[in-house]
Amino acid sequence: LWDRRELRLLSLLAHFFEARGITLTTACKSPAGAGIAGSSALNVAVCAALARWSNTHYEPEALLRVAMNIEAHAIGVPTGLQDYRPALYGGIATLELDASGVRRVPLEVDPSDLERRLVLCYTGQPRDSGTNNWDIMKAHIDGDRHVFDCFERIRDTAVAMRGAIARGDWNGVGQAIGEEWENRKRLAPGVSTPTIDALIARAMRAGASAAKVCGAGGGGCLFCYGPPDRRDAICEALASGGARLLDYRIDQHGLELG
């Protein structure tokens, strides 16, 4: 069950289909406002289905732009560009952004190596990426030097993360996650919450080496990273702290139309 007033993107898509006498049925195992790009995955899937229904062909990047523009219209603020590509392509990849555009570069990584080290959970608090992201983006546009500094540090951490993953340097991966989280918290006061802080502290005591929220923060999901032999203990610590553990797999195929 869902409330159209809260899930604006789903409401917009459902209205489009209903106006044409088509029933749109969706299913999702993650909570609303989880911060794990569920809306982007839904958007990509529905746009692809609609293109198939209307006998319209889109190249993958063109389909991505359609989905991105629809979501921006639905939530009323600009969107990012990174959330659509995992749903469209699957796999583990990095995005390179420069003057020539955006390039997706697949990384040769065994997904199980990451899955054995990551625990994903829902904090119990939904979040609104539109509000958080736009406040931070506006500060950047306005020339806020503090926000500029945070972004530059996050950028450098992303570069370090890519290198660590490519080398199989799992300690380096954990270090990069921790550094990213420290700089992300500096972007805005509401990125972390007392609940998030408490859950991360429990995970760290159980053996996690790093943790951070998914998406813009303020609630939603967080993931904890640690050695494979501490994964069960981390799961237990999060669950006993009130978090809802989410079963997941790293998808390798991306968008599929039946």
VMD Tcl script that draws the C-alpha trace (Angstrom):
set ca {
  {0.00 0.00 0.00}
  {1.21 3.51 -0.72}
  {0.05 7.10 -0.37}
  {0.14 9.06 -3.62}
  {0.67 12.29 -1.72}
  {3.97 10.94 -0.39}
  {5.24 8.93 -3.37}
  {5.02 11.64 -6.00}
  {6.90 9.82 -8.74}
  {4.76 6.68 -8.45}
  {1.63 8.82 -8.41}
  {2.68 10.62 -11.59}
  {3.42 7.38 -13.43}
  {0.25 5.68 -12.22}
  {-1.87 8.64 -13.33}
  {-0.32 8.48 -16.80}
  {-1.16 4.79 -17.19}
  {-4.63 5.01 -15.65}
  {-5.57 7.83 -18.03}
  {-4.92 5.36 -20.86}
  {-6.83 2.47 -19.35}
  {-3.67 0.60 -18.32}
  {-3.11 -0.92 -14.89}
  {0.35 -0.29 -13.45}
  {1.41 -2.86 -10.85}
  {4.67 -2.40 -8.94}
  {6.39 -4.29 -6.15}
  {9.22 -3.17 -3.89}
  {10.92 -4.88 -0.96}
  {12.67 -1.76 0.33}
  {10.90 0.87 2.46}
  {9.77 4.17 0.96}
  {12.40 6.83 1.51}
  {15.15 4.24 1.95}
  {17.76 6.25 0.05}
  {18.89 3.31 -2.11}
  {17.64 4.71 -5.43}
  {14.45 2.67 -5.51}
  {12.60 5.50 -7.24}
  {15.23 5.62 -9.97}
  {15.03 1.85 -10.53}
  {11.22 2.06 -10.72}
  {11.45 5.02 -13.07}
  {13.87 3.31 -15.46}
  {11.74 0.14 -15.52}
  {8.47 1.98 -16.17}
  {9.99 4.23 -18.85}
  {11.40 1.17 -20.63}
  {8.05 -0.63 -20.40}
  {6.24 2.42 -21.75}
  {8.71 2.71 -24.62}
  {8.14 -0.96 -25.47}
  {4.36 -0.51 -25.28}
  {4.48 2.51 -27.62}
  {6.97 0.86 -30.03}
  {9.51 3.60 -29.32}
  {13.21 2.77 -29.29}
  {15.60 4.57 -26.96}
  {19.32 3.99 -26.69}
  {20.24 3.38 -23.03}
  {21.58 6.89 -22.36}
  {18.54 8.47 -24.04}
  {16.22 6.37 -21.88}
  {18.20 7.52 -18.85}
  {17.64 11.18 -19.76}
  {13.89 10.60 -20.13}
  {13.74 8.97 -16.69}
  {15.84 11.74 -15.15}
  {13.60 14.49 -16.55}
  {10.42 12.74 -15.40}
  {11.75 12.39 -11.87}
  {12.85 16.04 -11.75}
  {9.32 17.03 -12.79}
  {7.78 14.76 -10.14}
  {9.86 15.90 -7.16}
  {10.11 19.55 -8.24}
  {13.89 19.94 -7.90}
  {16.89 18.96 -10.06}
  {18.00 15.33 -9.87}
  {21.42 13.74 -9.83}
  {22.62 11.48 -12.61}
  {24.24 8.57 -10.82}
  {21.22 6.66 -9.47}
  {19.82 5.62 -12.85}
  {22.85 3.81 -14.19}
  {22.95 0.88 -11.73}
  {19.29 0.16 -12.53}
  {19.94 0.47 -16.26}
  {23.22 -1.45 -16.54}
  {23.74 -3.38 -13.30}
  {27.18 -4.40 -12.14}
  {29.89 -2.50 -10.28}
  {31.16 0.59 -12.04}
  {32.59 4.04 -11.63}
  {31.36 7.24 -13.24}
  {33.80 9.66 -14.81}
  {32.53 13.23 -15.11}
  {34.45 15.79 -17.14}
  {33.93 18.47 -19.77}
  {33.11 15.86 -22.43}
  {30.26 14.33 -20.44}
  {29.61 11.31 -18.22}
  {31.23 7.92 -18.79}
  {30.36 4.69 -17.03}
  {33.44 2.49 -16.57}
  {32.76 -1.10 -15.39}
  {35.08 -2.42 -12.67}
  {36.28 -6.01 -12.70}
  {35.22 -6.98 -9.20}
  {33.68 -10.19 -7.89}
  {30.38 -9.00 -6.37}
  {30.60 -11.60 -3.62}
  {33.77 -9.92 -2.32}
  {31.71 -6.84 -1.52}
  {28.57 -8.67 -0.43}
  {30.53 -10.57 2.23}
  {31.73 -7.26 3.69}
  {28.59 -5.09 3.48}
  {25.53 -5.07 5.72}
  {22.54 -3.00 4.61}
  {19.84 -1.88 7.00}
  {16.92 0.53 7.27}
  {17.19 2.98 10.15}
  {13.43 3.27 10.63}
  {13.45 6.93 9.58}
  {12.46 7.86 6.00}
  {14.36 10.64 4.29}
  {13.65 13.18 1.54}
  {16.56 13.44 -0.88}
  {14.95 16.33 -2.76}
  {15.18 18.65 0.24}
  {18.65 17.69 1.44}
  {20.29 17.57 -1.98}
  {18.80 20.85 -3.15}
  {19.88 22.73 -0.01}
  {23.42 21.50 -0.50}
  {23.37 22.19 -4.25}
  {22.13 25.74 -3.64}
  {24.93 26.36 -1.15}
  {27.41 25.19 -3.79}
  {25.86 27.47 -6.43}
  {26.03 30.34 -3.97}
  {29.78 29.77 -3.58}
  {29.84 28.41 -0.02}
  {33.53 27.58 0.47}
  {32.79 25.05 3.21}
  {30.54 23.06 0.87}
  {33.13 23.36 -1.91}
  {35.76 21.91 0.41}
  {33.52 18.99 1.39}
  {32.75 18.18 -2.24}
  {36.41 18.27 -3.20}
  {37.30 15.91 -0.37}
  {34.46 13.56 -1.33}
  {35.68 13.63 -4.93}
  {39.21 12.69 -3.85}
  {37.82 9.90 -1.69}
  {35.86 8.52 -4.65}
  {39.09 8.37 -6.66}
  {40.81 6.55 -3.80}
  {37.87 4.14 -3.49}
  {38.04 3.27 -7.17}
  {41.73 2.45 -6.91}
  {41.28 0.39 -3.75}
  {38.45 -1.68 -5.27}
  {40.43 -2.26 -8.47}
  {43.42 -3.51 -6.43}
  {41.31 -5.62 -4.09}
  {42.60 -3.50 -1.21}
  {39.71 -4.11 1.19}
  {41.28 -2.17 4.05}
  {41.65 0.78 1.70}
  {37.99 0.46 0.72}
  {36.97 0.71 4.37}
  {39.20 3.71 4.91}
  {37.67 5.50 1.91}
  {34.11 4.80 3.12}
  {34.97 6.23 6.53}
  {36.54 9.37 5.05}
  {33.58 9.93 2.74}
  {31.15 9.73 5.64}
  {33.10 12.20 7.75}
  {33.04 14.74 4.91}
  {29.42 14.05 3.97}
  {28.32 14.79 7.54}
  {29.97 18.21 7.21}
  {27.78 19.15 4.23}
  {24.64 19.90 6.27}
  {23.47 19.50 9.89}
  {20.73 16.98 9.05}
  {22.82 14.45 7.12}
  {23.24 12.33 10.23}
  {20.79 11.85 13.08}
  {21.05 10.52 16.65}
  {19.53 7.23 15.45}
  {22.07 6.88 12.65}
  {24.95 7.78 14.98}
  {23.80 5.20 17.54}
  {23.46 2.42 14.96}
  {26.87 3.14 13.49}
  {28.42 3.12 16.96}
  {26.86 -0.30 17.64}
  {28.20 -1.64 14.34}
  {31.68 -0.32 15.01}
  {31.76 -1.98 18.42}
  {30.76 -5.24 16.72}
  {33.74 -5.06 14.34}
  {32.72 -2.81 11.45}
  {35.54 -0.69 10.09}
  {33.32 1.93 8.43}
  {29.71 2.91 7.82}
  {27.70 5.61 6.09}
  {24.16 6.50 5.07}
  {22.86 5.76 1.60}
  {21.80 8.75 -0.46}
  {21.55 12.25 0.96}
  {21.14 11.19 4.58}
  {18.75 12.36 7.25}
  {17.33 8.85 7.55}
  {16.70 5.97 5.19}
  {19.26 3.19 4.92}
  {22.83 2.90 6.02}
  {25.42 0.29 5.22}
  {28.23 -1.00 7.39}
  {31.50 -2.38 6.10}
  {33.78 -4.83 7.83}
  {35.68 -8.11 7.64}
  {33.64 -11.10 6.45}
  {34.17 -12.89 9.77}
  {32.47 -9.99 11.63}
  {29.44 -9.73 9.35}
  {27.13 -11.82 11.53}
  {28.10 -9.85 14.63}
  {27.48 -6.57 12.83}
  {24.05 -7.80 11.70}
  {23.15 -8.79 15.26}
  {24.30 -5.43 16.65}
  {22.23 -3.46 14.15}
  {19.12 -5.60 14.62}
  {19.31 -5.36 18.40}
  {19.58 -1.58 18.00}
  {16.24 -1.46 16.20}
  {17.43 -1.45 12.57}
  {15.67 -3.51 9.93}
  {18.18 -5.69 8.09}
  {17.66 -5.79 4.32}
  {18.60 -8.81 2.26}
  {20.28 -7.72 -0.97}
  {22.37 -8.86 -3.90}
  {24.52 -6.81 -6.27}
  {22.66 -7.06 -9.57}
  {24.79 -7.94 -12.57}
  {22.31 -7.55 -15.40}
  {20.46 -4.28 -15.02}
  {17.28 -3.58 -16.94}
  {15.51 -6.64 -18.37}
  {12.27 -6.60 -20.35}
  {10.25 -9.79 -20.56}
}
mol new
graphics top color blue
foreach p $ca { graphics top sphere $p radius 0.5 }
foreach p [lrange $ca 0 end-1] q [lrange $ca 1 end] { graphics top cylinder $p $q radius 0.2 }
display resetview
